[in-house]
Amino acid sequence: MAYFINDECISCGACESECPVSCISEGDGKYVIDADECIECGACAGVCPVGAPNPAE
């Protein structure tokens, strides 16, 4: 399942530049992941200072 970004996001942008398929973009108040493009690599989770990206359940 694709990753999603929870409400802990502080909009720092670290995840956006780390994504190898560029499926992360700035949303309204937090970053968002396009689930159709996400390859579930977890690169975003590895760089997030607050642990906002998580695998969807």
C-alpha distance matrix in Angstrom:
0.0 3.8 6.7 9.4 13.1 15.1 18.8 20.0 19.7 23.2 22.8 24.0 22.1 21.5 17.8 18.6 20.9 18.8 15.9 16.7 15.4 16.9 14.1 15.3 18.4 20.8 20.5 22.9 23.5 20.3 18.0 15.0 12.0 11.7 8.2 9.8 11.0 8.6 8.5 6.8 10.4 11.1 14.5 14.5 14.2 17.0 19.4 18.9 22.2 20.9 17.4 15.9 12.5 10.1 6.5 5.6 7.1
3.8 0.0 3.8 6.6 10.3 12.9 16.5 17.7 16.9 20.3 19.5 20.7 18.6 18.2 14.4 15.0 17.5 15.6 12.6 13.8 12.5 13.5 10.5 11.6 14.7 17.1 17.0 19.7 20.4 17.1 14.5 11.5 8.3 8.3 5.3 7.7 8.3 5.5 6.7 5.3 9.0 9.3 12.1 11.6 12.0 15.0 16.9 16.3 19.7 18.7 15.5 13.6 10.0 8.6 6.0 5.7 8.8
6.7 3.8 0.0 3.8 6.9 9.7 13.4 14.2 13.3 16.7 16.2 17.4 15.7 15.1 11.5 12.8 15.5 13.6 11.3 13.4 12.8 13.0 10.2 10.1 13.1 15.1 15.1 17.7 17.7 14.2 11.8 9.5 6.9 8.7 7.0 10.2 10.2 6.9 8.5 6.1 8.7 7.5 10.1 8.8 8.7 12.1 13.7 12.7 16.0 14.9 11.7 9.8 6.2 5.2 4.1 5.3 9.0
9.4 6.6 3.8 0.0 3.8 6.4 10.0 11.4 10.6 14.1 13.8 15.6 14.4 14.6 11.4 12.5 15.8 14.7 12.7 15.4 14.6 13.8 10.7 9.5 11.6 12.8 12.2 14.3 14.3 11.0 9.2 6.9 5.8 8.3 7.5 11.3 11.7 9.2 11.7 9.9 12.1 10.4 12.3 9.8 9.7 13.5 14.3 12.4 15.3 13.6 10.9 8.0 5.5 5.5 6.2 6.1 9.7
13.1 10.3 6.9 3.8 0.0 3.8 6.8 7.9 6.8 10.4 10.3 12.4 11.8 12.4 9.8 11.3 14.7 14.1 13.0 16.3 15.9 14.5 11.8 9.4 10.7 10.9 10.4 12.1 11.3 7.9 6.7 5.9 6.8 10.3 10.6 14.3 14.3 11.9 14.5 12.6 14.0 11.5 12.6 9.4 9.1 12.8 12.7 10.1 12.5 10.6 8.7 5.1 4.3 6.3 8.8 9.2 12.5
15.1 12.9 9.7 6.4 3.8 0.0 3.8 5.5 6.2 10.0 11.1 13.6 13.9 14.7 12.7 14.5 17.9 17.4 16.6 20.0 19.7 18.2 15.5 13.0 13.7 13.1 11.9 12.5 11.1 8.4 8.9 8.8 10.3 13.5 13.6 17.3 17.7 15.4 17.8 15.6 17.1 14.3 15.6 12.4 11.2 14.7 14.7 11.4 12.9 10.0 8.6 5.1 6.4 7.4 10.2 10.2 12.5
18.8 16.5 13.4 10.0 6.8 3.8 0.0 3.8 5.3 8.3 10.1 13.0 14.2 15.5 14.4 16.0 19.4 19.4 19.0 22.6 22.4 20.4 17.9 14.9 14.8 13.2 11.6 11.1 8.9 7.3 9.4 10.3 12.8 16.0 16.6 20.3 20.7 18.7 21.3 19.2 20.5 17.6 18.5 15.0 13.9 17.1 16.4 12.8 13.3 10.2 10.1 7.0 9.5 11.0 14.0 13.8 15.9
20.0 17.7 14.2 11.4 7.9 5.5 3.8 0.0 3.8 6.4 9.2 11.2 13.0 13.7 13.2 15.5 18.5 18.2 18.5 22.3 22.7 20.8 18.8 15.6 15.8 14.2 13.5 13.4 10.5 8.5 10.3 12.0 14.3 17.8 18.5 22.2 22.0 19.6 21.8 19.4 20.1 16.7 17.2 13.8 12.3 14.9 14.0 10.2 10.0 6.6 7.4 5.3 8.9 10.8 14.3 15.2 17.2
19.7 16.9 13.3 10.6 6.8 6.2 5.3 3.8 0.0 3.8 5.6 7.8 9.3 10.5 10.1 12.0 15.0 15.3 15.7 19.5 19.9 17.6 16.0 12.5 12.4 10.7 10.7 11.1 8.3 5.6 7.0 9.4 12.0 15.6 17.0 20.5 19.9 17.7 20.1 18.3 18.7 15.5 15.4 11.7 11.2 13.7 12.1 8.5 9.0 6.9 7.9 5.2 8.1 11.1 14.5 15.6 18.3
23.2 20.3 16.7 14.1 10.4 10.0 8.3 6.4 3.8 0.0 3.8 5.6 8.4 10.0 11.0 12.6 15.1 15.9 17.1 20.9 21.5 18.9 17.9 14.1 13.3 11.0 11.5 11.6 8.2 6.6 8.5 11.8 14.6 18.2 20.1 23.3 22.4 20.5 22.9 21.2 21.2 18.0 17.2 13.5 13.4 15.2 12.8 9.4 8.8 7.7 10.1 8.4 11.3 14.6 18.1 19.3 22.1
22.8 19.5 16.2 13.8 10.3 11.1 10.1 9.2 5.6 3.8 0.0 3.8 5.5 8.3 9.2 9.8 12.4 13.9 14.9 18.6 19.0 16.0 15.3 11.4 10.1 7.5 8.9 9.7 7.1 5.2 6.1 9.8 12.7 16.1 18.5 21.4 20.2 18.7 21.4 20.3 20.2 17.6 16.3 12.7 13.6 15.4 12.7 9.9 10.5 10.3 12.0 9.9 11.7 15.3 18.4 19.6 22.7
24.0 20.7 17.4 15.6 12.4 13.6 13.0 11.2 7.8 5.6 3.8 0.0 3.8 5.7 8.1 9.1 10.6 12.2 14.0 17.6 18.7 15.9 16.0 12.3 11.5 9.7 12.0 13.2 10.8 8.8 8.7 12.3 14.5 17.9 20.2 23.0 21.2 19.5 21.6 20.6 19.8 17.1 15.2 11.9 13.0 13.9 10.6 8.5 8.7 9.9 11.9 10.9 12.5 16.2 19.4 21.2 24.5
22.1 18.6 15.7 14.4 11.8 13.9 14.2 13.0 9.3 8.4 5.5 3.8 0.0 3.8 5.5 5.4 7.1 9.1 10.7 14.2 15.1 12.2 12.6 9.1 8.6 7.8 10.9 13.1 11.7 9.2 7.5 10.5 12.1 15.2 17.8 20.2 18.0 16.6 18.7 18.2 17.4 15.2 12.9 9.9 12.0 13.0 9.8 8.7 10.3 11.8 12.8 11.5 11.8 15.6 18.3 20.1 23.6
21.5 18.2 15.1 14.6 12.4 14.7 15.5 13.7 10.5 10.0 8.3 5.7 3.8 0.0 3.8 5.7 6.0 6.7 9.2 12.6 14.4 12.3 13.2 10.2 10.9 11.1 14.1 16.5 14.9 11.9 9.9 12.4 13.1 16.2 18.3 20.7 18.2 16.2 17.6 16.8 15.3 12.9 10.2 7.6 9.7 9.8 6.4 6.3 8.3 10.7 11.3 11.1 11.1 14.6 17.3 19.7 23.1
17.8 14.4 11.5 11.4 9.8 12.7 14.4 13.2 10.1 11.0 9.2 8.1 5.5 3.8 0.0 3.8 5.6 5.1 6.3 10.1 11.5 9.7 10.0 7.3 9.1 10.2 12.9 15.7 14.7 11.2 8.4 9.9 9.8 12.9 14.7 17.1 14.7 12.5 14.0 13.1 12.0 9.8 7.5 4.5 7.3 8.4 6.3 6.2 9.5 11.0 10.4 9.5 8.4 11.8 14.0 16.4 19.9
18.6 15.0 12.8 12.5 11.3 14.5 16.0 15.5 12.0 12.6 9.8 9.1 5.4 5.7 3.8 0.0 3.8 5.5 5.7 9.1 9.7 6.9 7.8 5.1 6.3 8.1 11.3 14.6 14.4 11.3 8.0 9.1 9.0 11.5 14.0 15.8 13.2 11.9 13.9 14.1 13.3 12.0 9.7 7.3 10.7 11.9 9.8 9.9 13.0 14.3 13.9 12.4 11.0 14.3 16.0 17.8 21.6
20.9 17.5 15.5 15.8 14.7 17.9 19.4 18.5 15.0 15.1 12.4 10.6 7.1 6.0 5.6 3.8 0.0 3.8 5.7 8.1 9.8 7.6 9.9 8.4 9.5 11.3 14.8 18.0 17.7 14.8 11.7 12.9 12.4 14.5 16.8 18.2 15.0 13.9 15.1 15.5 13.8 13.0 9.9 8.6 12.1 12.2 9.9 11.2 14.0 16.2 15.9 15.1 13.7 16.9 18.5 20.7 24.4
18.8 15.6 13.6 14.7 14.1 17.4 19.4 18.2 15.3 15.9 13.9 12.2 9.1 6.7 5.1 5.5 3.8 0.0 3.8 6.3 9.0 8.2 10.2 9.2 11.5 13.6 16.7 20.0 19.4 16.0 12.9 13.6 12.4 14.5 16.1 17.6 14.4 12.4 12.9 12.8 10.6 9.7 6.3 6.0 9.5 9.0 7.6 9.7 12.9 15.2 14.2 14.1 12.1 14.8 16.2 18.8 22.3
15.9 12.6 11.3 12.7 13.0 16.6 19.0 18.5 15.7 17.1 14.9 14.0 10.7 9.2 6.3 5.7 5.7 3.8 0.0 3.8 5.6 5.3 6.8 6.9 10.0 12.9 15.6 19.1 19.2 15.8 12.2 11.8 9.7 11.3 12.7 13.9 10.6 8.8 9.5 10.0 8.5 8.6 6.2 6.1 9.8 10.5 10.0 11.5 15.1 16.6 15.0 14.2 11.5 13.7 14.3 16.6 20.2
16.7 13.8 13.4 15.4 16.3 20.0 22.6 22.3 19.5 20.9 18.6 17.6 14.2 12.6 10.1 9.1 8.1 6.3 3.8 0.0 3.8 5.8 8.2 9.7 12.7 16.0 18.7 22.3 22.7 19.4 15.7 14.9 12.3 12.9 13.9 14.1 10.5 9.3 8.8 10.5 8.6 10.1 7.9 9.3 12.7 12.8 12.9 14.9 18.5 20.2 18.4 17.7 14.7 16.4 16.3 18.5 21.9
15.4 12.5 12.8 14.6 15.9 19.7 22.4 22.7 19.9 21.5 19.0 18.7 15.1 14.4 11.5 9.7 9.8 9.0 5.6 3.8 0.0 3.8 5.6 8.4 11.3 15.0 17.2 21.0 22.0 18.8 15.1 13.5 10.6 10.1 11.4 11.0 7.2 7.2 7.6 10.3 9.8 11.6 10.4 11.0 14.4 15.4 15.5 16.8 20.5 21.7 19.7 18.4 15.2 16.7 16.2 17.7 21.1
16.9 13.5 13.0 13.8 14.5 18.2 20.4 20.8 17.6 18.9 16.0 15.9 12.2 12.3 9.7 6.9 7.6 8.2 5.3 5.8 3.8 0.0 3.8 5.6 7.9 11.5 14.0 17.8 18.8 15.9 12.2 11.1 9.0 9.0 11.5 11.6 8.2 8.5 10.3 12.3 12.0 12.8 11.3 10.6 14.2 15.5 14.8 15.6 19.1 20.2 18.8 17.1 14.4 16.6 16.8 18.1 21.8
14.1 10.5 10.2 10.7 11.8 15.5 17.9 18.8 16.0 17.9 15.3 16.0 12.6 13.2 10.0 7.8 9.9 10.2 6.8 8.2 5.6 3.8 0.0 3.8 6.6 10.3 12.0 15.7 17.0 14.0 10.3 8.3 5.6 5.2 7.8 8.5 5.7 6.0 9.0 10.7 11.6 12.1 11.6 10.3 13.5 15.6 15.3 15.3 18.9 19.3 17.6 15.3 12.5 14.3 14.3 15.0 18.7
15.3 11.6 10.1 9.5 9.4 13.0 14.9 15.6 12.5 14.1 11.4 12.3 9.1 10.2 7.3 5.1 8.4 9.2 6.9 9.7 8.4 5.6 3.8 0.0 3.8 7.1 9.1 12.7 13.6 10.5 6.7 5.6 4.5 6.4 9.3 11.2 9.1 8.4 11.5 12.1 12.7 12.1 11.2 8.8 11.8 14.2 13.2 12.6 15.9 16.2 15.0 12.5 10.4 13.0 13.9 14.8 18.6
18.4 14.7 13.1 11.6 10.7 13.7 14.8 15.8 12.4 13.3 10.1 11.5 8.6 10.9 9.1 6.3 9.5 11.5 10.0 12.7 11.3 7.9 6.6 3.8 0.0 3.8 6.2 10.0 11.2 8.9 5.6 5.5 6.6 8.1 11.7 13.3 11.7 11.8 15.1 15.8 16.4 15.6 14.5 11.8 14.6 16.9 15.3 14.2 17.0 17.2 16.7 13.9 12.6 15.5 16.9 17.4 21.1
20.8 17.1 15.1 12.8 10.9 13.1 13.2 14.2 10.7 11.0 7.5 9.7 7.8 11.1 10.2 8.1 11.3 13.6 12.9 16.0 15.0 11.5 10.3 7.1 3.8 0.0 3.8 7.0 7.9 6.3 4.3 6.2 8.9 11.0 14.3 16.4 15.2 15.1 18.4 18.6 19.3 17.8 16.8 13.5 15.8 18.1 16.1 14.3 16.4 16.3 16.5 13.6 13.4 16.5 18.5 18.9 22.4
20.5 17.0 15.1 12.2 10.4 11.9 11.6 13.5 10.7 11.5 8.9 12.0 10.9 14.1 12.9 11.3 14.8 16.7 15.6 18.7 17.2 14.0 12.0 9.1 6.2 3.8 0.0 3.8 6.0 5.3 4.9 5.7 9.1 10.8 13.9 16.2 15.9 15.9 19.5 19.5 20.8 19.3 18.9 15.5 17.3 20.1 18.4 16.1 18.0 17.1 17.2 13.8 13.8 16.5 18.4 18.0 21.3
22.9 19.7 17.7 14.3 12.1 12.5 11.1 13.4 11.1 11.6 9.7 13.2 13.1 16.5 15.7 14.6 18.0 20.0 19.1 22.3 21.0 17.8 15.7 12.7 10.0 7.0 3.8 0.0 3.8 5.6 7.5 8.7 12.3 14.0 16.7 19.2 19.3 19.3 22.9 22.6 24.0 22.2 22.0 18.4 19.7 22.6 20.8 18.0 19.3 17.9 18.5 15.0 15.8 18.4 20.5 19.8 22.7
23.5 20.4 17.7 14.3 11.3 11.1 8.9 10.5 8.3 8.2 7.1 10.8 11.7 14.9 14.7 14.4 17.7 19.4 19.2 22.7 22.0 18.8 17.0 13.6 11.2 7.9 6.0 3.8 0.0 3.8 7.2 9.5 13.3 15.9 18.3 21.2 21.0 20.3 23.7 22.9 23.9 21.6 21.2 17.5 18.3 21.0 18.9 15.8 16.6 15.0 16.1 12.9 14.6 17.4 20.0 19.8 22.7
20.3 17.1 14.2 11.0 7.9 8.4 7.3 8.5 5.6 6.6 5.2 8.8 9.2 11.9 11.2 11.3 14.8 16.0 15.8 19.4 18.8 15.9 14.0 10.5 8.9 6.3 5.3 5.6 3.8 0.0 3.8 6.6 10.2 13.2 15.5 18.5 18.1 17.0 20.2 19.2 20.2 17.8 17.5 13.7 14.5 17.3 15.5 12.5 13.8 12.4 12.9 9.7 11.0 13.9 16.6 16.8 19.9
18.0 14.5 11.8 9.2 6.7 8.9 9.4 10.3 7.0 8.5 6.1 8.7 7.5 9.9 8.4 8.0 11.7 12.9 12.2 15.7 15.1 12.2 10.3 6.7 5.6 4.3 4.9 7.5 7.2 3.8 0.0 3.8 7.0 10.2 12.7 15.6 14.7 13.7 16.8 16.2 17.0 15.0 14.5 10.9 12.5 15.3 13.6 11.2 13.4 12.7 12.6 9.4 9.4 12.5 14.8 15.3 18.8
15.0 11.5 9.5 6.9 5.9 8.8 10.3 12.0 9.4 11.8 9.8 12.3 10.5 12.4 9.9 9.1 12.9 13.6 11.8 14.9 13.5 11.1 8.3 5.6 5.5 6.2 5.7 8.7 9.5 6.6 3.8 0.0 3.8 6.7 9.1 12.0 11.7 10.8 14.3 14.0 15.5 14.1 14.3 11.1 12.7 15.9 15.1 13.1 15.8 14.8 13.7 10.3 9.1 11.5 12.9 12.8 16.3
12.0 8.3 6.9 5.8 6.8 10.3 12.8 14.3 12.0 14.6 12.7 14.5 12.1 13.1 9.8 9.0 12.4 12.4 9.7 12.3 10.6 9.0 5.6 4.5 6.6 8.9 9.1 12.3 13.3 10.2 7.0 3.8 0.0 3.8 5.8 8.7 8.1 7.1 10.6 10.6 12.4 11.7 12.3 9.8 11.7 14.9 14.8 13.5 16.8 16.1 14.2 11.3 8.8 10.4 10.9 10.9 14.6
11.7 8.3 8.7 8.3 10.3 13.5 16.0 17.8 15.6 18.2 16.1 17.9 15.2 16.2 12.9 11.5 14.5 14.5 11.3 12.9 10.1 9.0 5.2 6.4 8.1 11.0 10.8 14.0 15.9 13.2 10.2 6.7 3.8 0.0 3.8 5.5 5.5 6.2 10.0 11.1 13.4 13.7 14.5 12.7 14.8 17.9 18.0 17.1 20.5 19.9 17.8 14.9 12.2 13.2 12.7 12.1 15.5
8.2 5.3 7.0 7.5 10.6 13.6 16.6 18.5 17.0 20.1 18.5 20.2 17.8 18.3 14.7 14.0 16.8 16.1 12.7 13.9 11.4 11.5 7.8 9.3 11.7 14.3 13.9 16.7 18.3 15.5 12.7 9.1 5.8 3.8 0.0 3.8 5.4 5.2 8.5 9.1 12.3 12.9 14.6 13.3 14.8 17.9 18.8 18.0 21.4 20.5 17.9 15.2 12.1 12.0 10.5 9.3 12.5
9.8 7.7 10.2 11.3 14.3 17.3 20.3 22.2 20.5 23.3 21.4 23.0 20.2 20.7 17.1 15.8 18.2 17.6 13.9 14.1 11.0 11.6 8.5 11.2 13.3 16.4 16.2 19.2 21.2 18.5 15.6 12.0 8.7 5.5 3.8 0.0 3.8 5.9 8.5 10.5 13.5 15.0 16.4 15.8 17.6 20.4 21.4 21.0 24.6 24.0 21.4 18.8 15.6 15.4 13.5 12.4 15.2
11.0 8.3 10.2 11.7 14.3 17.7 20.7 22.0 19.9 22.4 20.2 21.2 18.0 18.2 14.7 13.2 15.0 14.4 10.6 10.5 7.2 8.2 5.7 9.1 11.7 15.2 15.9 19.3 21.0 18.1 14.7 11.7 8.1 5.5 5.4 3.8 0.0 3.8 6.4 9.2 11.3 13.1 13.9 13.6 16.0 18.3 19.1 19.2 23.0 22.9 20.4 18.2 14.8 15.3 13.8 13.7 16.9
8.6 5.5 6.9 9.2 11.9 15.4 18.7 19.6 17.7 20.5 18.7 19.5 16.6 16.2 12.5 11.9 13.9 12.4 8.8 9.3 7.2 8.5 6.0 8.4 11.8 15.1 15.9 19.3 20.3 17.0 13.7 10.8 7.1 6.2 5.2 5.9 3.8 0.0 3.8 5.6 7.9 9.4 10.6 10.5 12.5 14.9 16.1 16.3 20.0 19.9 17.2 15.3 11.7 11.9 10.4 11.0 14.3
8.5 6.7 8.5 11.7 14.5 17.8 21.3 21.8 20.1 22.9 21.4 21.6 18.7 17.6 14.0 13.9 15.1 12.9 9.5 8.8 7.6 10.3 9.0 11.5 15.1 18.4 19.5 22.9 23.7 20.2 16.8 14.3 10.6 10.0 8.5 8.5 6.4 3.8 0.0 3.8 5.6 8.4 9.9 11.1 12.8 14.5 16.3 17.2 21.0 21.2 18.2 17.1 13.2 12.9 10.9 12.2 15.0
6.8 5.3 6.1 9.9 12.6 15.6 19.2 19.4 18.3 21.2 20.3 20.6 18.2 16.8 13.1 14.1 15.5 12.8 10.0 10.5 10.3 12.3 10.7 12.1 15.8 18.6 19.5 22.6 22.9 19.2 16.2 14.0 10.6 11.1 9.1 10.5 9.2 5.6 3.8 0.0 3.8 5.6 8.4 9.4 10.1 12.1 14.4 15.1 18.7 18.6 15.3 14.5 10.7 9.7 7.5 9.5 12.3
10.4 9.0 8.7 12.1 14.0 17.1 20.5 20.1 18.7 21.2 20.2 19.8 17.4 15.3 12.0 13.3 13.8 10.6 8.5 8.6 9.8 12.0 11.6 12.7 16.4 19.3 20.8 24.0 23.9 20.2 17.0 15.5 12.4 13.4 12.3 13.5 11.3 7.9 5.6 3.8 0.0 3.8 5.6 8.0 9.0 9.7 12.2 13.8 17.3 18.0 14.9 14.9 11.3 11.0 9.7 12.6 15.3
11.1 9.3 7.5 10.4 11.5 14.3 17.6 16.7 15.5 18.0 17.6 17.1 15.2 12.9 9.8 12.0 13.0 9.7 8.6 10.1 11.6 12.8 12.1 12.1 15.6 17.8 19.3 22.2 21.6 17.8 15.0 14.1 11.7 13.7 12.9 15.0 13.1 9.4 8.4 5.6 3.8 0.0 3.8 5.4 5.2 6.5 9.2 10.3 13.7 14.2 11.1 11.4 8.1 8.1 8.0 11.5 14.2
14.5 12.1 10.1 12.3 12.6 15.6 18.5 17.2 15.4 17.2 16.3 15.2 12.9 10.2 7.5 9.7 9.9 6.3 6.2 7.9 10.4 11.3 11.6 11.2 14.5 16.8 18.9 22.0 21.2 17.5 14.5 14.3 12.3 14.5 14.6 16.4 13.9 10.6 9.9 8.4 5.6 3.8 0.0 3.8 5.5 5.2 6.9 9.0 12.5 14.0 11.6 12.1 9.4 10.7 11.4 14.7 17.8
14.5 11.6 8.8 9.8 9.4 12.4 15.0 13.8 11.7 13.5 12.7 11.9 9.9 7.6 4.5 7.3 8.6 6.0 6.1 9.3 11.0 10.6 10.3 8.8 11.8 13.5 15.5 18.4 17.5 13.7 10.9 11.1 9.8 12.7 13.3 15.8 13.6 10.5 11.1 9.4 8.0 5.4 3.8 0.0 3.8 5.4 5.6 6.3 10.1 11.1 9.1 8.9 6.4 8.9 10.6 13.5 16.8
14.2 12.0 8.7 9.7 9.1 11.2 13.9 12.3 11.2 13.4 13.6 13.0 12.0 9.7 7.3 10.7 12.1 9.5 9.8 12.7 14.4 14.2 13.5 11.8 14.6 15.8 17.3 19.7 18.3 14.5 12.5 12.7 11.7 14.8 14.8 17.6 16.0 12.5 12.8 10.1 9.0 5.2 5.5 3.8 0.0 3.8 5.6 5.4 8.7 9.1 6.2 7.1 5.1 6.7 9.0 12.3 15.2
17.0 15.0 12.1 13.5 12.8 14.7 17.1 14.9 13.7 15.2 15.4 13.9 13.0 9.8 8.4 11.9 12.2 9.0 10.5 12.8 15.4 15.5 15.6 14.2 16.9 18.1 20.1 22.6 21.0 17.3 15.3 15.9 14.9 17.9 17.9 20.4 18.3 14.9 14.5 12.1 9.7 6.5 5.2 5.4 3.8 0.0 3.8 5.9 8.5 10.2 8.2 10.2 8.8 10.2 12.2 15.8 18.4
19.4 16.9 13.7 14.3 12.7 14.7 16.4 14.0 12.1 12.8 12.7 10.6 9.8 6.4 6.3 9.8 9.9 7.6 10.0 12.9 15.5 14.8 15.3 13.2 15.3 16.1 18.4 20.8 18.9 15.5 13.6 15.1 14.8 18.0 18.8 21.4 19.1 16.1 16.3 14.4 12.2 9.2 6.9 5.6 5.6 3.8 0.0 3.8 6.3 9.0 8.3 9.9 9.4 12.0 14.5 17.8 20.7
18.9 16.3 12.7 12.4 10.1 11.4 12.8 10.2 8.5 9.4 9.9 8.5 8.7 6.3 6.2 9.9 11.2 9.7 11.5 14.9 16.8 15.6 15.3 12.6 14.2 14.3 16.1 18.0 15.8 12.5 11.2 13.1 13.5 17.1 18.0 21.0 19.2 16.3 17.2 15.1 13.8 10.3 9.0 6.3 5.4 5.9 3.8 0.0 3.8 5.5 5.3 6.6 7.3 10.3 13.5 16.3 19.2
22.2 19.7 16.0 15.3 12.5 12.9 13.3 10.0 9.0 8.8 10.5 8.7 10.3 8.3 9.5 13.0 14.0 12.9 15.1 18.5 20.5 19.1 18.9 15.9 17.0 16.4 18.0 19.3 16.6 13.8 13.4 15.8 16.8 20.5 21.4 24.6 23.0 20.0 21.0 18.7 17.3 13.7 12.5 10.1 8.7 8.5 6.3 3.8 0.0 3.8 5.9 8.1 10.1 12.8 16.3 19.0 21.5
20.9 18.7 14.9 13.6 10.6 10.0 10.2 6.6 6.9 7.7 10.3 9.9 11.8 10.7 11.0 14.3 16.2 15.2 16.6 20.2 21.7 20.2 19.3 16.2 17.2 16.3 17.1 17.9 15.0 12.4 12.7 14.8 16.1 19.9 20.5 24.0 22.9 19.9 21.2 18.6 18.0 14.2 14.0 11.1 9.1 10.2 9.0 5.5 3.8 0.0 3.8 5.6 8.7 11.0 14.7 17.0 19.2
17.4 15.5 11.7 10.9 8.7 8.6 10.1 7.4 7.9 10.1 12.0 11.9 12.8 11.3 10.4 13.9 15.9 14.2 15.0 18.4 19.7 18.8 17.6 15.0 16.7 16.5 17.2 18.5 16.1 12.9 12.6 13.7 14.2 17.8 17.9 21.4 20.4 17.2 18.2 15.3 14.9 11.1 11.6 9.1 6.2 8.2 8.3 5.3 5.9 3.8 0.0 3.8 5.8 7.5 11.1 13.6 15.8
15.9 13.6 9.8 8.0 5.1 5.1 7.0 5.3 5.2 8.4 9.9 10.9 11.5 11.1 9.5 12.4 15.1 14.1 14.2 17.7 18.4 17.1 15.3 12.5 13.9 13.6 13.8 15.0 12.9 9.7 9.4 10.3 11.3 14.9 15.2 18.8 18.2 15.3 17.1 14.5 14.9 11.4 12.1 8.9 7.1 10.2 9.9 6.6 8.1 5.6 3.8 0.0 3.8 6.3 10.0 11.8 14.4
12.5 10.0 6.2 5.5 4.3 6.4 9.5 8.9 8.1 11.3 11.7 12.5 11.8 11.1 8.4 11.0 13.7 12.1 11.5 14.7 15.2 14.4 12.5 10.4 12.6 13.4 13.8 15.8 14.6 11.0 9.4 9.1 8.8 12.2 12.1 15.6 14.8 11.7 13.2 10.7 11.3 8.1 9.4 6.4 5.1 8.8 9.4 7.3 10.1 8.7 5.8 3.8 0.0 3.8 7.0 9.2 12.3
10.1 8.6 5.2 5.5 6.3 7.4 11.0 10.8 11.1 14.6 15.3 16.2 15.6 14.6 11.8 14.3 16.9 14.8 13.7 16.4 16.7 16.6 14.3 13.0 15.5 16.5 16.5 18.4 17.4 13.9 12.5 11.5 10.4 13.2 12.0 15.4 15.3 11.9 12.9 9.7 11.0 8.1 10.7 8.9 6.7 10.2 12.0 10.3 12.8 11.0 7.5 6.3 3.8 0.0 3.8 6.3 8.9
6.5 6.0 4.1 6.2 8.8 10.2 14.0 14.3 14.5 18.1 18.4 19.4 18.3 17.3 14.0 16.0 18.5 16.2 14.3 16.3 16.2 16.8 14.3 13.9 16.9 18.5 18.4 20.5 20.0 16.6 14.8 12.9 10.9 12.7 10.5 13.5 13.8 10.4 10.9 7.5 9.7 8.0 11.4 10.6 9.0 12.2 14.5 13.5 16.3 14.7 11.1 10.0 7.0 3.8 0.0 3.8 6.4
5.6 5.7 5.3 6.1 9.2 10.2 13.8 15.2 15.6 19.3 19.6 21.2 20.1 19.7 16.4 17.8 20.7 18.8 16.6 18.5 17.7 18.1 15.0 14.8 17.4 18.9 18.0 19.8 19.8 16.8 15.3 12.8 10.9 12.1 9.3 12.4 13.7 11.0 12.2 9.5 12.6 11.5 14.7 13.5 12.3 15.8 17.8 16.3 19.0 17.0 13.6 11.8 9.2 6.3 3.8 0.0 3.8
7.1 8.8 9.0 9.7 12.5 12.5 15.9 17.2 18.3 22.1 22.7 24.5 23.6 23.1 19.9 21.6 24.4 22.3 20.2 21.9 21.1 21.8 18.7 18.6 21.1 22.4 21.3 22.7 22.7 19.9 18.8 16.3 14.6 15.5 12.5 15.2 16.9 14.3 15.0 12.3 15.3 14.2 17.8 16.8 15.2 18.4 20.7 19.2 21.5 19.2 15.8 14.4 12.3 8.9 6.4 3.8 0.0
